[in-house]
């Protein structure tokens, strides 16, 4: 007579998460540039709010810029890239005299961000970084830029 083998069902052991690979210099530098751009935009829009009060589209877009930076910072942490200090904290940029002038600056800021992301996307090959850059570029192109263009018109 053959002995019966009894097998107990065991929960599968989850595979360990892969450690992040070090980013190539191009991707690391791109992250640093994107973060600096977002911080400058947030500081610019916050300065407008400080001067003119809770006006649109600055009120919504300053929050979006902050959320965008948090997404970038998640990439910094995931890839163990040192997070630089924010040079705009406590030193807001100067603000224009009128709200339409501030909106025109918003247009230029978003156009420059879109151009930056286009350039960075041509240099970066890391999937997670590219996905975030595409998302942030799309937000600037489809949401921020039209809002600032609308408020810049007399």
N, C-alpha and C positions, 0 to 999 in steps of 0.2 A: 504494500500500500504506500502511495506517495504522500509525503507530508504536505499539508496545505500551507501555503505561504500567505501570510496575511500582510497586506500593505495598507498602511494608514495614509489617508489623503493628507497631504501637507499643503499648506498655502504656499504658492510660488514665492520665491524670494525675489523681490524687485531688483532689477539690475541697477547698479549704482549709476547715479547721474554722471555724465562725463564732465570732467573738469574743463573749464573754458580754456580754449587755446589762446595763447598770447596773440593779440592783434598785430597785424603788420603795421609798420610805422604810418603808412598812408591812411589806414583806418583809424588809428589812434589820433593822428593829427586832424582827421576829418571830424571825429567826435569832439575834439577840443574846439575846433572852429565853429561847429554847429552850436555847441553850448554857449560859447562867447556871443554868437549872433543872437541867440534866444535871450540871453541875459541882457544884452544891450537893448533889444526890442522891448522886453518887459520893463526895464528901467525908463525907457523913453515914454512908453504908454502910461506908466505909473506917474511920471512927472506931469503929464497932461492932466491926469485925474486929480492930482494934487492942486493944480492951478485952476482947472475949470469945474471941478466937482465930478459927480458920477454921470458922465456923459457917454452916450453910445457913439461909435462902436467900441470905444476904448475900454469901457467897463467889462464887456464880454471878452474882448481880445486879450486884455492883460491877464485874465484868468486862464485863457487858452495857452498863452505863452508860458505861464507857470506850469501848467500840466504837461506841456511839450518838453519842458526842461526836466521834469520828473521822469519822463520816458527815456530821455537821453541819459540821465543819471543812473537809471536801471541798467543800461548798457555799460556804463562805466563800472558799476559794481560787479556785473556779471563777468566782465573781462578783466577785473582787477586793475583798472586804469585809475590812477590817482586823480581825484577830483580837485581841480584848482579852486582857489578862493574866487569870490565874485568881486571883480573890481568896481562894479556899479553899486554895490550895497553901501548905502550911506553917502553916496556921491551922485545924486541924480543929474542927468544931463540937463542942459538948458532947454527951456520950452519956448515955442513961438508965441507971438503976441495974440493971435486969434485962433479960434477953433478950426476954421477952414485951413489955415496954415498948418496946424497940427495934423489935420487929416491928410494934407498933401505930403507931409513927412511920413505919415503912415503908409501912403502909397509907395513912396520911394523905399522905405524900409522893407516892405513886403516884396517889392520887385527885386531888391537886392538879395533877399533871402531865397527867393525862387531861383535866381541865377546861381547863387552859392550851392544850393542843393543839386541843381543840374550839373554843375562842375564836379561836386563831390561824388555824385553817383557815377560819374565816368571814371573815377579813380578808385572806388571802393568795391571789393568783391565779396565781403563777408555778408552772408544772407541776412542775418539779424540786423546788422547796421543798415543795409540797403532797404529792408522793409520799413524800418523806422524813418529813414530819410524820405522814402516815397510818401509815407503817411504825412510827415510834417510839410513836405513840399505841397502836397495836395491841399492841406488845410490852408496854407498861405494863398495858394492859387484860387481855390474855389470859395473860400469863406472870408479870409482877412482882406485880401486885395479888393474884392468887389465892395465890401463894406466901407473901406476907406475911400475908394473912388466915389461912392455915392455921397459920402459926407464932405468930400472935397469940392464937389460941384456947388457953385453959388446958388 
